[in-house]
């Protein structure tokens, strides 16, 4: 491998790590807003919040695209509404994986999903280092 090619590969790797880091920060901000807005969404500690944001990011990066592919026929029929359910599932899985992150009730899950989506959309549109890091 030539030096130029190795340099480009290293630059891409650093860019990916940077993108994942700011996606993690954006997810943490979105979860904080959902927790602050909804009394039925709770977190045990700041460390648990960071863990939940990390897990949520991993699920959105690796699991969500597979589920979106599997639900593609339903997405056509439901005008992509099924993908809101996929996003809610990612949030619920995060709550199941992270012990002290809890979502109490279906309605709280729906509202939390909507809040996380809106916050991520705003962060994605706002100038800053997290711009373009949404994982959906």
C-alpha positions as CSV (number, residue, x, y, z in Angstrom):
1,X,0.0,0.0,0.0
2,X,1.4,3.4,-0.9
3,X,1.8,6.2,1.6
4,X,-0.9,8.2,-0.1
5,X,-3.4,5.4,0.0
6,X,-2.5,4.6,3.7
7,X,-3.0,8.3,4.5
8,X,-6.4,8.4,2.8
9,X,-7.5,5.2,4.7
10,X,-6.3,6.8,8.0
11,X,-8.2,10.0,7.2
12,X,-11.4,8.0,6.5
13,X,-11.0,6.1,9.7
14,X,-10.5,9.3,11.7
15,X,-13.6,10.8,10.0
16,X,-15.7,7.8,10.8
17,X,-14.6,7.9,14.5
18,X,-15.4,11.6,14.6
19,X,-18.8,11.1,13.0
20,X,-19.6,8.3,15.5
21,X,-18.5,10.4,18.4
22,X,-20.7,13.4,17.4
23,X,-23.6,11.0,16.7
24,X,-23.1,9.7,20.3
25,X,-23.2,13.3,21.6
26,X,-26.3,14.1,19.5
27,X,-28.0,10.9,20.9
28,X,-27.1,11.9,24.5
29,X,-28.6,15.4,23.9
30,X,-31.8,13.8,22.4
31,X,-32.1,11.4,25.3
32,X,-31.6,14.2,27.9
33,X,-34.4,16.2,26.2
34,X,-36.8,13.2,26.2
35,X,-35.9,12.4,29.9
36,X,-36.5,16.1,30.9
37,X,-39.7,16.4,29.0
38,X,-41.3,13.1,30.0
39,X,-41.7,12.0,33.6
40,X,-42.2,8.4,32.5
41,X,-38.7,8.3,30.9
42,X,-36.0,8.0,33.6
43,X,-32.3,7.5,33.9
44,X,-30.3,6.5,36.9
45,X,-27.1,8.6,36.4
46,X,-25.0,10.6,34.0
47,X,-22.9,7.5,33.3
48,X,-26.1,5.6,32.4
49,X,-27.1,8.4,30.1
50,X,-23.8,8.1,28.2
51,X,-24.1,4.3,28.1
52,X,-27.7,4.6,26.8
53,X,-26.6,7.1,24.1
54,X,-23.8,4.7,23.1
55,X,-26.1,1.7,23.0
56,X,-28.8,3.6,21.1
57,X,-26.2,4.7,18.6
58,X,-25.0,1.2,18.1
59,X,-28.5,-0.1,17.6
60,X,-29.3,2.7,15.1
61,X,-26.1,2.0,13.2
62,X,-26.2,-1.8,13.0
63,X,-29.7,-3.1,13.8
64,X,-32.0,-0.4,12.5
65,X,-30.8,-0.6,8.9
66,X,-31.5,-4.3,8.9
67,X,-34.9,-3.9,10.3
68,X,-35.7,-1.1,7.8
69,X,-34.6,-3.4,5.0
70,X,-36.9,-6.2,6.3
71,X,-39.8,-3.8,6.7
72,X,-39.4,-2.2,3.3
73,X,-42.5,-3.8,1.8
74,X,-44.5,-2.6,4.8
75,X,-42.9,0.9,4.5
76,X,-44.3,1.1,1.0
77,X,-47.8,0.2,2.1
78,X,-47.8,2.3,5.3
79,X,-46.0,5.3,3.7
80,X,-43.0,4.7,5.9
81,X,-45.0,4.9,9.1
82,X,-43.7,1.5,10.0
83,X,-40.2,3.0,10.4
84,X,-41.5,5.1,13.3
85,X,-42.2,1.7,14.9
86,X,-38.6,0.6,14.1
87,X,-37.3,3.7,15.7
88,X,-39.5,3.1,18.8
89,X,-38.2,-0.4,19.0
90,X,-34.6,0.9,19.0
91,X,-35.4,3.1,21.9
92,X,-37.2,0.2,23.8
93,X,-34.2,-2.1,23.1
94,X,-31.9,0.6,24.6
95,X,-34.1,0.7,27.7
96,X,-34.0,-3.1,27.9
97,X,-30.2,-3.2,27.6
98,X,-29.3,-0.3,29.9
99,X,-30.6,-1.2,33.4
100,X,-31.2,2.3,34.8
101,X,-32.8,3.7,31.6
102,X,-36.5,3.1,31.8
103,X,-39.5,4.0,29.7
104,X,-42.7,3.4,31.6
105,X,-45.6,2.7,29.2
106,X,-46.4,2.6,25.5
107,X,-47.5,6.3,25.3
108,X,-44.2,7.4,26.9
109,X,-42.3,5.3,24.3
110,X,-44.2,7.0,21.5
111,X,-43.6,10.5,22.8
112,X,-39.9,9.7,23.6
113,X,-39.4,8.4,20.1
114,X,-41.0,11.5,18.6
115,X,-38.9,13.8,20.9
116,X,-35.6,12.0,20.0
117,X,-36.5,12.2,16.3
118,X,-37.2,15.9,16.5
119,X,-34.1,16.7,18.5
120,X,-31.9,14.7,16.2
121,X,-33.5,16.4,13.2
122,X,-32.9,19.9,14.7
123,X,-29.3,19.0,15.5
124,X,-28.8,17.6,12.0
125,X,-30.0,20.8,10.5
126,X,-28.2,23.1,12.9
127,X,-24.6,24.1,12.2
128,X,-22.1,22.3,14.4
129,X,-19.9,19.2,14.6
130,X,-22.8,16.9,14.8
131,X,-24.3,18.1,11.5
132,X,-25.0,15.1,9.2
133,X,-24.5,12.4,11.9
134,X,-28.1,11.1,12.0
135,X,-28.3,7.4,11.8
136,X,-31.6,6.7,10.1
